[in-house]
Amino acid sequence: MNRIAVEPNLSPIREFLSQQGYQVEPLDASNIQNAQNNYSAIVISGMDVNLMGMQDIVQNCPVINAHGLTPEQVHERLQQLPQ
């Protein structure tokens, strides 16, 4: 699991995951439709519960809600995902 999409407003998480060796890319409208094919997981802020109105598009890609989590906790959740 190396390629992760992270909402742009989660800078501390994006930076921490990058330091841990993940390839971190911003999550936006241009890449959300292909998320399940391009990313091992998606990290969202939890502010928009239905993921920009497109929750049905990411059915096969794990989504981690980072609301209330530290960057370390998000990293732990990524490590717990099935490989």
N, C-alpha and C positions, 0 to 999 in steps of 0.2 A: 504494500500500500504506500504509494509515494505521491500521487497527484491529488491535491485537495483544493476545492473551491471554497473561498471564504468571503462572506459579505465584506464590502469595503470598509464599513464602520467598525470592524473588529481588528484594528491595527495591532494591539498587543498580542492577540492570539495569532494573527498572521505572522508577526515577527518571531514569536516563540516557536511555532511549528516549522518555520523556515530554518531556524537555528537547530532544530532537531533532525533536519535532513529531508523534510517534506518539500515537494515542489508545490508551492502555494500560488494560486492564481485568484484574482478577484472574481467574485460571482456577480454577474450582471445579466441583463436581458439577452445579450448576444451569445452567451454560452450556457444558459440554463436549459435550453431545449435539448442539448446533447449531453447533459450532465451525466446521465446514467452510463453512457459509453465512454466518456472522457475522464471521469474522476472516480477515485476510490471512495470518496465521501464529500459531503457538503457541510459547511459549518455556517449556521445562521444565527442572527442576534436574538431571535425569538420575538422581535417587535412585530413582525408581519407573519402571523401564524401560518397562513396558507402559502408562504413562499412566493411572494409577488403574484398571487393569483394563479399560480401554475403548479399546484401541488401534485396533480395527476401526472405530470411529465417526469417526475423524479421517483417513480415507484421503485425502481430497481437500484437506486443509489442511496446508501445510508445518509440520513440527515441528522446532524447533531445540533440541538438547540443549545447555544452557549449562554443563554440568559442566566445570570447568577453564577456562572462557572469561571474559575481562573483559567489562564492558559494551560497550566499544568493539568487541571482536571479535564480539559478538552483533549489534551494529548493522551491521557489515560483512557478516555473513551474511544479514541481512535485506535489505540493498541488493543482494545477489547473486541473490536469488530472482527468477524471472520475473514480470514485471508483469502 
